Amino acid sequence: SDGTVVAVGNNANGQCDVSDWTDIIAVSASGSHTVGLKADGTVVAVGQQDFGQCNVSEWNDIVAVSAGQMYTVGLKADGTVVTCGYNEYGQCDVSGWTDIVAVSAGRTHTVGLKSNGTVVVAGIDTTGQCDVSDWKGIKLP
């Protein structure tokens, strides 16, 4: 509740090095990196940096974050989405997304919830993870 963060577990890539984080309002962790959203809309990240997944220092006006496998997603206050990191499967191809109210990063795909209750997705669809065309009326809790 005081805006600080604690982390436990495998710290092989420094993904648990969050003890100096302050003013954090949300966090997301993958297997190799951790992302924190600060109260001022900026983002911090620690951990594996092989694909640039921690290159979030220039981000601002962010309202939500999600750490995927080797990539990071940020939802901006204006409903657009930014990403950084690994994009072999197109999971970071979200530059045209608008009117987004929630995001979630997976291993090889990214999901966005639009304000009208429909869902958009970017990435590979090897096991049906991108079959969202019939999803309608989805609401945030």
Secondary structure, DSSP 8 states (H G I E B T S, - for coil): --S-----S--TTSTT--TT--SEEEEEE-SSEEEEEETTS-EEEEE--TTSTT--TT--SEEEEEEETTEEEEEETTS-EEEEE--TTSTT--TT--SEEEEEE-SSEEEEEETTS-EEEEE--TTSTT--TT--S----
